[in-house]
Amino acid sequence: MEILNFKPELCAACATVDCLMKCQYIDIDLEHAREESLRISRGEDSEVLRKCVTCYACEEYCPFGNHPFYRIVDLQEQLDLLPAPRPLAESQVRMMAPRGTISKKPVSFPLVDLCAFPMLKGGIRGSLFSGVSVIDGMDIFCNLMFLHFARSSVIRERLPQITKSISSCYLEEDATREVICYHDECYGTYTSWAPAYGVDVPFRPVHLFQYLHERLLHLKDKIKPLNLTVAYQRPCSARLIPEMEHYVDDIFSLIGVKRAERRYDRGSALCCGGVMEAQQRFELAAENQEKNIADMKQCGATHAVFNCPFCFYTLMGKTMKEGITPVLMVDLCHMALGE
Amino acid sequence: MEGILKELEDIVGRRYVSASPEEKYIYSRDQGLQEPHDPDAVVLPGSTEEVQAVIRLANRERVPVVPMGGGLVLSGLTIPQKGGIVLDMKRMNRIIEVNETSRYAVVEGGVSQGVLKAYLERRHPGLKHSLPDAPPVATIAGNVAIHGSGHLSQSEGGFHSEMVTGLEAVLPTGEAVRLGSCSTVPGWFSRAPLPDLAGLFLGWNGTTGIITKIGIKLFPKPKMEDILVYMTGSVDILPDLIYRITGTEMAEDMVAAISPKPDWLRGFPILLITVTANSEEEMAMKVGIIRESVRHYYQTMESGFMPVPPYMKSQFLGAPLKDLSKFADVMKGGGFEYVGSIMPVEKLPGACSAGLDIAEKHRVTCSMGARVIGRGHCMMFFNAYAFNRADEDNMARSALALEETNRATLELGGIPWKAEAPGQQDILRKMEPGTIQLMNRIRSLLDPNGIMNPGNWEAR
């Protein structure tokens, strides 16, 4: 079983304890934070394990890349401290299980991995995606969502086979061995979680935004600036891959979109609340949703831009009621191309 | 029978009488497991007067009459066990009146659930009636005659028979009677304050007469609906969950589902809670109150509300529930029957346990669930068996499972609903002798020649 590359000595020497001090959901002073951090690094119970809403943010806050969030989830599982009801977690484990039906099939490249979201296929169209092949299904589902359910073991168990399947079924003919990850969650799995646990990824993940940026550069002459002010709803999994964040700005710049100066964006992004509902934190979920929508309104956004389908489904109704149009990043790019 | 056929043609017209082998075949069976029996004739009357004339003829000739609505009862109640005439009511499909202010509709005995639903949606969008989870061709009258229930049974007063505001019925001797306010004044608004004679036709499975018109309650139709799905790891807490949630009076409908399929649901009973409202604020308030009522359960993290993304909600919303019918053909063989048991809510864990044992013993696919009736006053617990008609062994095992489920229901303290003839005998064996005597006296009085749906509710 893969073991997390976590160094307790880094936490012991940490002066700022950013993982907890910057947490938006745990109100704690520095001394207390240090105590709890040390408990966590020693593998002991901590109030943090119960208060954690699994927003992933501490992965981004840690200046040493010491994976505090992955550590918290591992401990939650070891100590059976469930962030979400057991039946929900167990049924999800079954629902999202690999089906074992994947087989080799001819594909053209580049290859777009839609993970477990076949309903998003409609967005893979037009000049942005000409010539691509789409893969999806439970046999290639990254399973990272189980971080929200204290089930690291599920990811550890399934991921090696998933990466092997993608490689052997789709990439043997491809010299570049590139897989475009639609969802931040997949890209985060392959470039953050997998290395943290020493899981080999036998292909090169490419973030959707990087791909979109390159395609838009290629299609620059076709772009008609949208002249919109949009609110970007940064998803939890973006916390695992902050190095991709600039592509949001780069894409917006190319298509003539102004990224509204939200209070809840970038490092201060606020969870959409969907996961909190699964964790039965209904009041907090509602509060986050209200804060997000009010923030979008206040900064004058006409559109709310999502990449995470779960955030999109969670907030789309509420944004529409406030006259803000919800749109996925790919569709925003299609709009700029007049497609 | 030749002469009778001619007379029947004279009454309803030649097009609406048939004794052809193919028609007799169709009307000899339903989708369930009861033995088929051919009728001698199928008749489709177009009016109360035609029903009266047919019944007078049948009574004179001592020919059995089996009234039939949508023919979807599954337990053989419309199978003519002793031959005779199947009286298919589908031509009597007129909606006579909708009283918007007093919220009731008066319809003919063959009006289907789907027709009334569509009519109300088009002409009275602020009103709805309680729909059973049956295909839309199920009839209003047929459903109340068997004490059916539906999506408003939890919130709006119980069984559909309790929503009846008046009846017109043709007695087995041919007289037409009106029961309820319509017997005395023009409106069909209530069965009270008169002696309640409607009970002579409700729950009798068509053995006491033919319902030709019916007044049925309508209810306000809120603009919005949402679904809450509560998932547990054990059936043991379901009765208390139901007690608490019904106690809030915030849910419109509540259905428990204990299903082996899909696989991710196996072992995780769910409670589907439909909430309706006229505004976002009202919806949030109702949902909040429901959640609060079970907070101490979900705080243990051993059960909780399942997030349902918008694209999944349609599976759980809407009446009738379309996904329930998918299970009906899960064996891909066109066979489906279930034991619906009316029993106290606290019996739910025992019913589940018995159902699992029976399914395992007879190696059959069984899906279980329960619709809450009233504010948890009771439930309609169902053990649904889908089977493949092309597989005789599968059919035989399903039949044994059904029989055993009927008996287990009675042992648990419940009563099989719309029970097939053998199941009725199981019920009668447990029934107080005085009750049976009263039933027999009423039937003898109303139906001296025993022509109405013989083979049903026959105490031996």
Interface residues (C-beta under 8 A of the other chain):
Chain A: L82 A84 P85 R86 P87 L88 E90 S91 Q92 R94 M95 M119 G274 E277 A278 Q280 F282 A286 F310 Y313 T314 M316 G317 K321
Chain B: M231 T232 G233 P262 D263 W264 L265 R266 F268 E280 A284 G288 R291 Y298 Q299 M301 E302 S303 G304 F305 M306 P307 P309 P310 Y311
